[in-house]
Amino acid sequence: MVKLIEWDTAKHLRNEEEIVDYLEVAFEDGDPKLIARALGDAARARGMLATARKTKLDRAGLYRSLSKNGDPKLSTVSKVVHSLGYRLALAKA
């Protein structure tokens, strides 16, 4: 019997370049659930406790909002993006 393990992307985002590449792909795709999940992965790669402190949001709430079943508010997305050192910007498609 083959034993499968759950993939944890956050454990494989080893440096800033990998994090930004990962986030860019998620934002280019445009799927809100994918974007939320990617932000969650990036936040966990950096440390969710640090992200919670920077955003002044509850750590458990961040885990929920940025999970595969999460649906974060735009204000949460904006705060997490800023806590990671980025900003949201509008660009013509």
Secondary structure, 3 states (H helix, E strand, C coil): CCCCCCCCHHHHCCCHHHHHHHHHHHHHHCCHHHHHHHHHHHHHHHCHHHHHHHHCCCHHHHHHHCCCCCCCCHHHHHHHHHHCCCCCCCCCC
